[in-house]
Amino acid sequence: MPFTVTMPKLSPTMEEGTIAKWHKKVGDLVKSGDVLVEVATDKATVEYNALDQGYLRKILIPDGGAAVVNQPIAIFTEKANESLEGYQPEGVQPTQTAPKKEEGSVKHEAVAAPSNTAVSRAAASMAMQQPAFAPEPPLEKYEFEFPMEASRGRKPASPLAKKLAKEKGLDLSSVKGTGPGGRVTSQDLDLAQPDQTVSFGHRETPTLPPGTFEEVALSPMRKVIAQRLQQAKSFIPHIYVRQEIDAGPLFEAREQLKNGNVKVTFNDFVIRACALALREEPNANSGFDSTKQAIILFKTIDISIAVTVEGGLITPIIRHADYKNLGEISVEVKELATRAKLGKLKPEEYKGGSFTISNLGMFGVTDFAAIINPPQSCILAIGGIEECPRVKNGALVVGKRMNLVLSADHRVVDGAEAAKFIKTVQKYLENPTLLLV
């Protein structure tokens, strides 16, 4: 008899998945344990194995299509030629589908999502909290003008005056016309000033009318990121504590290790420093349970590292970070980051964590304030290392600095506790030999 395969829930926060690739085609015999399909979730692309043996008779969600959890994605039968007549797939049916894109649509129209994409509860929740996008129609007949050219063209002048002004390099707008209606005549040019307009040679002109846009559907990962960060920023009272770090000693320690053929990153130092600082200031190693209205005191130090991947970001975790030396942290971070970008992390490698580090130093930013990763209570944002003037032994010298910004949940961490933590991190980073023992 026919039976249905539905979209599986492959991560704790997954509400919707996208079919990355079907490994079987219609008519194939699928055995229990065979890889049936690859599903792109909010965290990674995961292979899903068939639970029961049967013949794949109909694919309901093709490659690139999306479905909510428990929505039918395929129909199987126990026998190869069994009839599907009258069979209704069992499972959650999509509440709404996106319209198909009409042929001949212009650039400014929205790019429609696949027709079988269901509107997730996360998207619906966000729509309730934020006004819908209602753009004005593009100005199809708009004619572009450069401000300088437009201002020169508005001055009434006789044809001869325009010709002479162009030949002599005079500015028509600098003289008052004595002709009819204030028109500038050739006699008025004696009082005209030189044209000071600077020309930069050939310039580009826009080809699209103002207001042109396109919409791109959110990926499963981006939908969850949008939902979680909006909730975090809306409901968590953030407090921010900034601290400038003298990065000179840190830079020297890294160079010395490099000369000894030990390659570590500045981020590895920061992870090690945070792990030791969390031991000394355990209040920062905490979270908040919004359901029970209770503070979570984590007993282990598990540091989440924000890693940029295609379509969003993910936070692989360095478990028991305070028990690992700098070299072990460096190797583990590289390995986790590589598999994160390939979408091959296991759920236990990104689920949980007690503290998060987000580093944008490689982009050269001075500093930034990160949004807390709930239910954790703290996230540390790392800026780039910059050269700056410093006073050393009474003399002005060129030094190096790095800015840290701690975002803390004020329901859990008070300002004094946040300050103690970030000052402890400063102590370790400005004395990096402490991180080597």
TORKOL-4160 file (C-alpha; in steps of 0.2 Angstrom, whole numbers, padded with zeros to 4 digits, m for minus):
437
<pt num="1" X="0000" Y="0000" Z="0000"/>
<pt num="2" X="0006" Y="0018" Z="m0003"/>
<pt num="3" X="0014" Y="0028" Z="0011"/>
<pt num="4" X="0021" Y="0045" Z="0013"/>
<pt num="5" X="0039" Y="0052" Z="0018"/>
<pt num="6" X="0038" Y="0069" Z="0026"/>
<pt num="7" X="0051" Y="0082" Z="0029"/>
<pt num="8" X="0061" Y="0076" Z="0045"/>
<pt num="9" X="0066" Y="0087" Z="0059"/>
<pt num="10" X="0085" Y="0087" Z="0058"/>
<pt num="11" X="0089" Y="0100" Z="0070"/>
<pt num="12" X="0081" Y="0106" Z="0087"/>
<pt num="13" X="0077" Y="0123" Z="0079"/>
<pt num="14" X="0072" Y="0117" Z="0062"/>
<pt num="15" X="0055" Y="0122" Z="0056"/>
<pt num="16" X="0057" Y="0121" Z="0038"/>
<pt num="17" X="0070" Y="0113" Z="0026"/>
<pt num="18" X="0075" Y="0114" Z="0008"/>
<pt num="19" X="0078" Y="0099" Z="m0003"/>
<pt num="20" X="0096" Y="0101" Z="m0009"/>
<pt num="21" X="0097" Y="0085" Z="m0019"/>
<pt num="22" X="0087" Y="0069" Z="m0021"/>
<pt num="23" X="0098" Y="0053" Z="m0022"/>
<pt num="24" X="0084" Y="0042" Z="m0029"/>
<pt num="25" X="0073" Y="0045" Z="m0044"/>
<pt num="26" X="0055" Y="0040" Z="m0047"/>
<pt num="27" X="0054" Y="0021" Z="m0049"/>
<pt num="28" X="0069" Y="0016" Z="m0039"/>
<pt num="29" X="0068" Y="0003" Z="m0026"/>
<pt num="30" X="0074" Y="0012" Z="m0010"/>
<pt num="31" X="0080" Y="0000" Z="0004"/>
<pt num="32" X="0080" Y="0004" Z="0022"/>
<pt num="33" X="0096" Y="0014" Z="0027"/>
<pt num="34" X="0099" Y="0020" Z="0009"/>
<pt num="35" X="0103" Y="0039" Z="0007"/>
<pt num="36" X="0087" Y="0046" Z="0001"/>
<pt num="37" X="0089" Y="0065" Z="0000"/>
<pt num="38" X="0100" Y="0079" Z="0006"/>
<pt num="39" X="0091" Y="0092" Z="0016"/>
<pt num="40" X="0097" Y="0110" Z="0019"/>
<pt num="41" X="0092" Y="0115" Z="0037"/>
<pt num="42" X="0094" Y="0130" Z="0047"/>
<pt num="43" X="0111" Y="0124" Z="0053"/>
<pt num="44" X="0119" Y="0112" Z="0039"/>
<pt num="45" X="0115" Y="0101" Z="0024"/>
<pt num="46" X="0111" Y="0084" Z="0031"/>
<pt num="47" X="0109" Y="0067" Z="0022"/>
<pt num="48" X="0093" Y="0058" Z="0027"/>
<pt num="49" X="0092" Y="0039" Z="0026"/>
<pt num="50" X="0076" Y="0030" Z="0021"/>
<pt num="51" X="0068" Y="0021" Z="0036"/>
<pt num="52" X="0057" Y="0009" Z="0027"/>
<pt num="53" X="0060" Y="m0001" Z="0010"/>
<pt num="54" X="0049" Y="0004" Z="m0004"/>
<pt num="55" X="0047" Y="0010" Z="m0022"/>
<pt num="56" X="0049" Y="0029" Z="m0025"/>
<pt num="57" X="0033" Y="0033" Z="m0035"/>
<pt num="58" X="0031" Y="0052" Z="m0034"/>
<pt num="59" X="0042" Y="0066" Z="m0028"/>
<pt num="60" X="0031" Y="0080" Z="m0021"/>
<pt num="61" X="0045" Y="0093" Z="m0017"/>
<pt num="62" X="0059" Y="0094" Z="m0031"/>
<pt num="63" X="0077" Y="0099" Z="m0029"/>
<pt num="64" X="0077" Y="0117" Z="m0023"/>
<pt num="65" X="0060" Y="0116" Z="m0015"/>
<pt num="66" X="0056" Y="0119" Z="0003"/>
<pt num="67" X="0044" Y="0111" Z="0015"/>
<pt num="68" X="0039" Y="0113" Z="0034"/>
<pt num="69" X="0043" Y="0099" Z="0046"/>
<pt num="70" X="0031" Y="0084" Z="0043"/>
<pt num="71" X="0025" Y="0091" Z="0026"/>
<pt num="72" X="0024" Y="0076" Z="0013"/>
<pt num="73" X="0039" Y="0076" Z="0002"/>
<pt num="74" X="0037" Y="0060" Z="m0007"/>
<pt num="75" X="0025" Y="0045" Z="m0010"/>
<pt num="76" X="0031" Y="0027" Z="m0009"/>
<pt num="77" X="0023" Y="0010" Z="m0012"/>
<pt num="78" X="0027" Y="m0007" Z="m0006"/>
<pt num="79" X="0026" Y="m0014" Z="m0024"/>
<pt num="80" X="0033" Y="m0007" Z="m0040"/>
<pt num="81" X="0016" Y="m0006" Z="m0050"/>
<pt num="82" X="0004" Y="m0002" Z="m0035"/>
<pt num="83" X="m0009" Y="0011" Z="m0040"/>
<pt num="84" X="m0009" Y="0028" Z="m0032"/>
<pt num="85" X="m0027" Y="0032" Z="m0037"/>
<pt num="86" X="m0036" Y="0040" Z="m0023"/>
<pt num="87" X="m0022" Y="0041" Z="m0011"/>
<pt num="88" X="m0020" Y="0057" Z="m0001"/>
<pt num="89" X="m0003" Y="0060" Z="0007"/>
<pt num="90" X="m0003" Y="0060" Z="0026"/>
<pt num="91" X="0006" Y="0075" Z="0035"/>
<pt num="92" X="0006" Y="0093" Z="0037"/>
<pt num="93" X="m0001" Y="0102" Z="0022"/>
<pt num="94" X="0007" Y="0119" Z="0018"/>
<pt num="95" X="m0004" Y="0134" Z="0023"/>
<pt num="96" X="0001" Y="0145" Z="0009"/>
<pt num="97" X="0012" Y="0144" Z="m0006"/>
<pt num="98" X="0021" Y="0158" Z="m0016"/>
<pt num="99" X="0014" Y="0163" Z="m0033"/>
<pt num="100" X="0023" Y="0158" Z="m0048"/>
<pt num="101" X="0033" Y="0171" Z="m0057"/>
<pt num="102" X="0024" Y="0178" Z="m0072"/>
<pt num="103" X="0034" Y="0178" Z="m0089"/>
<pt num="104" X="0040" Y="0195" Z="m0094"/>
<pt num="105" X="0041" Y="0202" Z="m0077"/>
<pt num="106" X="0052" Y="0217" Z="m0075"/>
<pt num="107" X="0067" Y="0219" Z="m0064"/>
<pt num="108" X="0058" Y="0228" Z="m0050"/>
<pt num="109" X="0046" Y="0214" Z="m0047"/>
<pt num="110" X="0049" Y="0202" Z="m0032"/>
<pt num="111" X="0058" Y="0186" Z="m0036"/>
<pt num="112" X="0045" Y="0173" Z="m0031"/>
<pt num="113" X="0050" Y="0159" Z="m0020"/>
<pt num="114" X="0047" Y="0141" Z="m0027"/>
<pt num="115" X="0028" Y="0137" Z="m0028"/>
<pt num="116" X="0029" Y="0124" Z="m0015"/>
<pt num="117" X="0037" Y="0134" Z="m0002"/>
<pt num="118" X="0027" Y="0135" Z="0014"/>
<pt num="119" X="0027" Y="0151" Z="0024"/>
<pt num="120" X="0035" Y="0146" Z="0040"/>
<pt num="121" X="0029" Y="0151" Z="0058"/>
<pt num="122" X="0045" Y="0161" Z="0060"/>
<pt num="123" X="0042" Y="0172" Z="0045"/>
<pt num="124" X="0024" Y="0174" Z="0051"/>
<pt num="125" X="0030" Y="0179" Z="0068"/>
<pt num="126" X="0041" Y="0192" Z="0061"/>
<pt num="127" X="0028" Y="0199" Z="0049"/>
<pt num="128" X="0017" Y="0202" Z="0064"/>
<pt num="129" X="0030" Y="0213" Z="0072"/>
<pt num="130" X="0036" Y="0223" Z="0058"/>
<pt num="131" X="0027" Y="0233" Z="0045"/>
<pt num="132" X="0026" Y="0225" Z="0028"/>
<pt num="133" X="0037" Y="0232" Z="0014"/>
<pt num="134" X="0026" Y="0242" Z="0003"/>
<pt num="135" X="0037" Y="0250" Z="m0011"/>
<pt num="136" X="0032" Y="0265" Z="m0022"/>
<pt num="137" X="0031" Y="0260" Z="m0040"/>
<pt num="138" X="0048" Y="0264" Z="m0049"/>
<pt num="139" X="0048" Y="0280" Z="m0059"/>
<pt num="140" X="0048" Y="0273" Z="m0077"/>
<pt num="141" X="0049" Y="0289" Z="m0086"/>
<pt num="142" X="0062" Y="0297" Z="m0075"/>
<pt num="143" X="0076" Y="0306" Z="m0084"/>
<pt num="144" X="0092" Y="0307" Z="m0074"/>
<pt num="145" X="0101" Y="0324" Z="m0073"/>
<pt num="146" X="0118" Y="0328" Z="m0065"/>
<pt num="147" X="0115" Y="0343" Z="m0052"/>
<pt num="148" X="0129" Y="0354" Z="m0060"/>
<pt num="149" X="0123" Y="0351" Z="m0078"/>
<pt num="150" X="0105" Y="0354" Z="m0072"/>
<pt num="151" X="0109" Y="0371" Z="m0064"/>
<pt num="152" X="0119" Y="0377" Z="m0079"/>
<pt num="153" X="0105" Y="0373" Z="m0091"/>
<pt num="154" X="0092" Y="0383" Z="m0081"/>
<pt num="155" X="0100" Y="0400" Z="m0084"/>
<pt num="156" X="0091" Y="0408" Z="m0099"/>
<pt num="157" X="0104" Y="0414" Z="m0112"/>
<pt num="158" X="0104" Y="0418" Z="m0130"/>
<pt num="159" X="0112" Y="0405" Z="m0142"/>
<pt num="160" X="0126" Y="0417" Z="m0146"/>
<pt num="161" X="0129" Y="0419" Z="m0127"/>
<pt num="162" X="0129" Y="0401" Z="m0124"/>
<pt num="163" X="0142" Y="0398" Z="m0138"/>
<pt num="164" X="0154" Y="0411" Z="m0133"/>
<pt num="165" X="0153" Y="0406" Z="m0114"/>
<pt num="166" X="0157" Y="0388" Z="m0119"/>
<pt num="167" X="0172" Y="0394" Z="m0130"/>
<pt num="168" X="0179" Y="0406" Z="m0117"/>
<pt num="169" X="0175" Y="0395" Z="m0102"/>
<pt num="170" X="0163" Y="0407" Z="m0093"/>
<pt num="171" X="0149" Y="0403" Z="m0081"/>
<pt num="172" X="0133" Y="0409" Z="m0087"/>
<pt num="173" X="0125" Y="0408" Z="m0069"/>
<pt num="174" X="0138" Y="0420" Z="m0062"/>
<pt num="175" X="0131" Y="0435" Z="m0072"/>
<pt num="176" X="0114" Y="0444" Z="m0072"/>
<pt num="177" X="0106" Y="0444" Z="m0089"/>
<pt num="178" X="0100" Y="0461" Z="m0097"/>
<pt num="179" X="0090" Y="0453" Z="m0111"/>
<pt num="180" X="0071" Y="0450" Z="m0111"/>
<pt num="181" X="0065" Y="0440" Z="m0096"/>
<pt num="182" X="0083" Y="0441" Z="m0088"/>
<pt num="183" X="0091" Y="0432" Z="m0103"/>
<pt num="184" X="0110" Y="0433" Z="m0104"/>
<pt num="185" X="0116" Y="0441" Z="m0120"/>
<pt num="186" X="0133" Y="0442" Z="m0127"/>
<pt num="187" X="0136" Y="0459" Z="m0120"/>
<pt num="188" X="0133" Y="0453" Z="m0103"/>
<pt num="189" X="0148" Y="0440" Z="m0104"/>
<pt num="190" X="0160" Y="0454" Z="m0100"/>
<pt num="191" X="0155" Y="0453" Z="m0082"/>
<pt num="192" X="0154" Y="0434" Z="m0081"/>
<pt num="193" X="0166" Y="0424" Z="m0070"/>
<pt num="194" X="0176" Y="0409" Z="m0076"/>
<pt num="195" X="0168" Y="0392" Z="m0076"/>
<pt num="196" X="0174" Y="0383" Z="m0060"/>
<pt num="197" X="0165" Y="0367" Z="m0063"/>
<pt num="198" X="0177" Y="0352" Z="m0061"/>
<pt num="199" X="0176" Y="0339" Z="m0074"/>
<pt num="200" X="0182" Y="0321" Z="m0070"/>
<pt num="201" X="0181" Y="0315" Z="m0088"/>
<pt num="202" X="0168" Y="0301" Z="m0093"/>
<pt num="203" X="0155" Y="0297" Z="m0081"/>
<pt num="204" X="0143" Y="0283" Z="m0079"/>
<pt num="205" X="0124" Y="0286" Z="m0080"/>
<pt num="206" X="0111" Y="0275" Z="m0072"/>
<pt num="207" X="0101" Y="0263" Z="m0083"/>
<pt num="208" X="0088" Y="0258" Z="m0070"/>
<pt num="209" X="0074" Y="0270" Z="m0064"/>
<pt num="210" X="0074" Y="0275" Z="m0046"/>
<pt num="211" X="0065" Y="0263" Z="m0034"/>
<pt num="212" X="0071" Y="0247" Z="m0044"/>
<pt num="213" X="0073" Y="0232" Z="m0032"/>
<pt num="214" X="0072" Y="0213" Z="m0031"/>
<pt num="215" X="0067" Y="0201" Z="m0017"/>
<pt num="216" X="0077" Y="0186" Z="m0013"/>
<pt num="217" X="0069" Y="0172" Z="m0003"/>
<pt num="218" X="0077" Y="0168" Z="0014"/>
<pt num="219" X="0086" Y="0152" Z="0016"/>
<pt num="220" X="0081" Y="0140" Z="0030"/>
<pt num="221" X="0097" Y="0146" Z="0040"/>
<pt num="222" X="0094" Y="0164" Z="0037"/>
<pt num="223" X="0075" Y="0163" Z="0042"/>
<pt num="224" X="0081" Y="0155" Z="0059"/>
<pt num="225" X="0095" Y="0168" Z="0061"/>
<pt num="226" X="0082" Y="0182" Z="0058"/>
<pt num="227" X="0070" Y="0175" Z="0070"/>
<pt num="228" X="0082" Y="0172" Z="0084"/>
<pt num="229" X="0091" Y="0188" Z="0083"/>
<pt num="230" X="0075" Y="0198" Z="0082"/>
<pt num="231" X="0069" Y="0190" Z="0097"/>
<pt num="232" X="0086" Y="0192" Z="0106"/>
<pt num="233" X="0086" Y="0211" Z="0102"/>
<pt num="234" X="0068" Y="0213" Z="0106"/>
<pt num="235" X="0067" Y="0204" Z="0123"/>
<pt num="236" X="0085" Y="0204" Z="0130"/>
<pt num="237" X="0090" Y="0220" Z="0139"/>
<pt num="238" X="0108" Y="0222" Z="0132"/>
<pt num="239" X="0121" Y="0231" Z="0141"/>
<pt num="240" X="0138" Y="0235" Z="0132"/>
<pt num="241" X="0155" Y="0236" Z="0140"/>
<pt num="242" X="0170" Y="0242" Z="0129"/>
<pt num="243" X="0188" Y="0239" Z="0133"/>
<pt num="244" X="0204" Y="0244" Z="0123"/>
<pt num="245" X="0218" Y="0231" Z="0123"/>
<pt num="246" X="0236" Y="0235" Z="0121"/>
<pt num="247" X="0239" Y="0222" Z="0108"/>
<pt num="248" X="0258" Y="0225" Z="0107"/>
<pt num="249" X="0263" Y="0210" Z="0118"/>
<pt num="250" X="0250" Y="0199" Z="0110"/>
<pt num="251" X="0257" Y="0203" Z="0093"/>
<pt num="252" X="0275" Y="0199" Z="0099"/>
<pt num="253" X="0270" Y="0183" Z="0107"/>
<pt num="254" X="0261" Y="0177" Z="0091"/>
<pt num="255" X="0277" Y="0182" Z="0081"/>
<pt num="256" X="0288" Y="0172" Z="0093"/>
<pt num="257" X="0277" Y="0157" Z="0091"/>
<pt num="258" X="0277" Y="0159" Z="0072"/>
<pt num="259" X="0296" Y="0159" Z="0072"/>
<pt num="260" X="0296" Y="0143" Z="0082"/>
<pt num="261" X="0284" Y="0136" Z="0068"/>
<pt num="262" X="0269" Y="0136" Z="0079"/>
<pt num="263" X="0255" Y="0144" Z="0070"/>
<pt num="264" X="0240" Y="0151" Z="0080"/>
<pt num="265" X="0228" Y="0166" Z="0077"/>
<pt num="266" X="0224" Y="0181" Z="0087"/>
<pt num="267" X="0207" Y="0173" Z="0089"/>
<pt num="268" X="0215" Y="0157" Z="0097"/>
<pt num="269" X="0222" Y="0169" Z="0110"/>
<pt num="270" X="0205" Y="0177" Z="0113"/>
<pt num="271" X="0197" Y="0160" Z="0116"/>
<pt num="272" X="0210" Y="0155" Z="0128"/>
<pt num="273" X="0209" Y="0171" Z="0137"/>
<pt num="274" X="0190" Y="0170" Z="0138"/>
<pt num="275" X="0190" Y="0153" Z="0145"/>
<pt num="276" X="0202" Y="0157" Z="0159"/>
<pt num="277" X="0192" Y="0173" Z="0163"/>
<pt num="278" X="0176" Y="0164" Z="0164"/>
<pt num="279" X="0184" Y="0153" Z="0177"/>
<pt num="280" X="0188" Y="0168" Z="0187"/>
<pt num="281" X="0171" Y="0177" Z="0184"/>
<pt num="282" X="0159" Y="0163" Z="0182"/>
<pt num="283" X="0144" Y="0175" Z="0182"/>
<pt num="284" X="0148" Y="0178" Z="0164"/>
<pt num="285" X="0146" Y="0160" Z="0160"/>
<pt num="286" X="0128" Y="0160" Z="0162"/>
<pt num="287" X="0111" Y="0161" Z="0153"/>
<pt num="288" X="0093" Y="0165" Z="0155"/>
<pt num="289" X="0077" Y="0153" Z="0154"/>
<pt num="290" X="0063" Y="0165" Z="0148"/>
<pt num="291" X="0050" Y="0151" Z="0151"/>
<pt num="292" X="0054" Y="0148" Z="0170"/>
<pt num="293" X="0061" Y="0166" Z="0173"/>
<pt num="294" X="0077" Y="0158" Z="0180"/>
<pt num="295" X="0096" Y="0161" Z="0178"/>
<pt num="296" X="0106" Y="0147" Z="0171"/>
<pt num="297" X="0123" Y="0145" Z="0179"/>
<pt num="298" X="0133" Y="0134" Z="0167"/>
<pt num="299" X="0145" Y="0122" Z="0176"/>
<pt num="300" X="0156" Y="0119" Z="0161"/>
<pt num="301" X="0165" Y="0132" Z="0149"/>
<pt num="302" X="0159" Y="0129" Z="0132"/>
<pt num="303" X="0163" Y="0143" Z="0120"/>
<pt num="304" X="0153" Y="0145" Z="0104"/>
<pt num="305" X="0163" Y="0153" Z="0089"/>
<pt num="306" X="0153" Y="0163" Z="0076"/>
<pt num="307" X="0158" Y="0156" Z="0059"/>
<pt num="308" X="0152" Y="0164" Z="0043"/>
<pt num="309" X="0145" Y="0151" Z="0031"/>
<pt num="310" X="0136" Y="0152" Z="0014"/>
<pt num="311" X="0119" Y="0160" Z="0018"/>
<pt num="312" X="0122" Y="0165" Z="0036"/>
<pt num="313" X="0133" Y="0160" Z="0051"/>
<pt num="314" X="0134" Y="0145" Z="0063"/>
<pt num="315" X="0142" Y="0144" Z="0080"/>
<pt num="316" X="0153" Y="0128" Z="0082"/>
<pt num="317" X="0158" Y="0125" Z="0100"/>
<pt num="318" X="0174" Y="0122" Z="0109"/>
<pt num="319" X="0169" Y="0111" Z="0123"/>
<pt num="320" X="0178" Y="0112" Z="0140"/>
<pt num="321" X="0188" Y="0126" Z="0133"/>
<pt num="322" X="0197" Y="0130" Z="0149"/>
<pt num="323" X="0205" Y="0113" Z="0150"/>
<pt num="324" X="0213" Y="0115" Z="0132"/>
<pt num="325" X="0230" Y="0124" Z="0128"/>
<pt num="326" X="0232" Y="0136" Z="0115"/>
<pt num="327" X="0238" Y="0124" Z="0102"/>
<pt num="328" X="0223" Y="0112" Z="0105"/>
<pt num="329" X="0211" Y="0126" Z="0103"/>
<pt num="330" X="0219" Y="0132" Z="0087"/>
<pt num="331" X="0218" Y="0114" Z="0079"/>
<pt num="332" X="0200" Y="0112" Z="0085"/>
<pt num="333" X="0194" Y="0129" Z="0079"/>
<pt num="334" X="0202" Y="0126" Z="0061"/>
<pt num="335" X="0194" Y="0109" Z="0060"/>
<pt num="336" X="0177" Y="0114" Z="0066"/>
<pt num="337" X="0177" Y="0130" Z="0055"/>
<pt num="338" X="0181" Y="0119" Z="0040"/>
<pt num="339" X="0167" Y="0107" Z="0042"/>
<pt num="340" X="0155" Y="0121" Z="0046"/>
<pt num="341" X="0158" Y="0129" Z="0029"/>
<pt num="342" X="0155" Y="0112" Z="0021"/>
<pt num="343" X="0139" Y="0110" Z="0031"/>
<pt num="344" X="0146" Y="0094" Z="0039"/>
<pt num="345" X="0144" Y="0098" Z="0058"/>
<pt num="346" X="0135" Y="0086" Z="0069"/>
<pt num="347" X="0121" Y="0093" Z="0080"/>
<pt num="348" X="0131" Y="0091" Z="0096"/>
<pt num="349" X="0145" Y="0102" Z="0089"/>
<pt num="350" X="0134" Y="0118" Z="0087"/>
<pt num="351" X="0120" Y="0115" Z="0099"/>
<pt num="352" X="0122" Y="0123" Z="0116"/>
<pt num="353" X="0137" Y="0133" Z="0122"/>
<pt num="354" X="0139" Y="0144" Z="0137"/>
<pt num="355" X="0147" Y="0160" Z="0130"/>
<pt num="356" X="0150" Y="0166" Z="0112"/>
<pt num="357" X="0164" Y="0175" Z="0103"/>
<pt num="358" X="0162" Y="0185" Z="0087"/>
<pt num="359" X="0177" Y="0191" Z="0078"/>
<pt num="360" X="0177" Y="0203" Z="0064"/>
<pt num="361" X="0195" Y="0209" Z="0066"/>
<pt num="362" X="0200" Y="0201" Z="0049"/>
<pt num="363" X="0189" Y="0214" Z="0040"/>
<pt num="364" X="0198" Y="0228" Z="0049"/>
<pt num="365" X="0184" Y="0235" Z="0058"/>
<pt num="366" X="0188" Y="0245" Z="0074"/>
<pt num="367" X="0174" Y="0238" Z="0085"/>
<pt num="368" X="0156" Y="0232" Z="0084"/>
<pt num="369" X="0142" Y="0227" Z="0096"/>
<pt num="370" X="0136" Y="0209" Z="0094"/>
<pt num="371" X="0118" Y="0203" Z="0098"/>
<pt num="372" X="0117" Y="0190" Z="0112"/>
<pt num="373" X="0115" Y="0172" Z="0107"/>
<pt num="374" X="0101" Y="0166" Z="0118"/>
<pt num="375" X="0099" Y="0158" Z="0130"/>
<pt num="376" X="0117" Y="0163" Z="0134"/>
<pt num="377" X="0119" Y="0179" Z="0143"/>
<pt num="378" X="0136" Y="0186" Z="0135"/>
<pt num="379" X="0144" Y="0188" Z="0118"/>
<pt num="380" X="0161" Y="0196" Z="0116"/>
<pt num="381" X="0164" Y="0206" Z="0099"/>
<pt num="382" X="0182" Y="0207" Z="0093"/>
<pt num="383" X="0188" Y="0221" Z="0082"/>
<pt num="384" X="0204" Y="0222" Z="0072"/>
<pt num="385" X="0222" Y="0226" Z="0078"/>
<pt num="386" X="0226" Y="0244" Z="0073"/>
<pt num="387" X="0242" Y="0255" Z="0075"/>
<pt num="388" X="0240" Y="0269" Z="0087"/>
<pt num="389" X="0251" Y="0281" Z="0097"/>
<pt num="390" X="0256" Y="0276" Z="0114"/>
<pt num="391" X="0267" Y="0283" Z="0128"/>
<pt num="392" X="0281" Y="0270" Z="0133"/>
<pt num="393" X="0295" Y="0275" Z="0146"/>
<pt num="394" X="0290" Y="0294" Z="0144"/>
<pt num="395" X="0291" Y="0293" Z="0125"/>
<pt num="396" X="0278" Y="0293" Z="0111"/>
<pt num="397" X="0279" Y="0277" Z="0101"/>
<pt num="398" X="0269" Y="0268" Z="0088"/>
<pt num="399" X="0259" Y="0254" Z="0097"/>
<pt num="400" X="0245" Y="0242" Z="0093"/>
<pt num="401" X="0227" Y="0241" Z="0100"/>
<pt num="402" X="0212" Y="0230" Z="0099"/>
<pt num="403" X="0195" Y="0234" Z="0104"/>
<pt num="404" X="0183" Y="0222" Z="0114"/>
<pt num="405" X="0164" Y="0225" Z="0116"/>
<pt num="406" X="0155" Y="0214" Z="0128"/>
<pt num="407" X="0136" Y="0212" Z="0126"/>
<pt num="408" X="0128" Y="0206" Z="0142"/>
<pt num="409" X="0110" Y="0202" Z="0147"/>
<pt num="410" X="0106" Y="0214" Z="0160"/>
<pt num="411" X="0094" Y="0202" Z="0168"/>
<pt num="412" X="0108" Y="0191" Z="0172"/>
<pt num="413" X="0124" Y="0201" Z="0172"/>
<pt num="414" X="0126" Y="0218" Z="0180"/>
<pt num="415" X="0137" Y="0231" Z="0174"/>
<pt num="416" X="0150" Y="0228" Z="0188"/>
<pt num="417" X="0151" Y="0210" Z="0184"/>
<pt num="418" X="0153" Y="0213" Z="0165"/>
<pt num="419" X="0167" Y="0226" Z="0169"/>
<pt num="420" X="0176" Y="0213" Z="0180"/>
<pt num="421" X="0175" Y="0200" Z="0166"/>
<pt num="422" X="0182" Y="0211" Z="0152"/>
<pt num="423" X="0196" Y="0218" Z="0163"/>
<pt num="424" X="0201" Y="0200" Z="0167"/>
<pt num="425" X="0201" Y="0196" Z="0148"/>
<pt num="426" X="0212" Y="0212" Z="0146"/>
<pt num="427" X="0224" Y="0205" Z="0159"/>
<pt num="428" X="0227" Y="0189" Z="0150"/>
<pt num="429" X="0228" Y="0197" Z="0132"/>
<pt num="430" X="0240" Y="0210" Z="0138"/>
<pt num="431" X="0251" Y="0197" Z="0147"/>
<pt num="432" X="0250" Y="0183" Z="0134"/>
<pt num="433" X="0263" Y="0172" Z="0142"/>
<pt num="434" X="0249" Y="0168" Z="0155"/>
<pt num="435" X="0240" Y="0159" Z="0141"/>
<pt num="436" X="0254" Y="0147" Z="0137"/>
<pt num="437" X="0255" Y="0139" Z="0154"/>
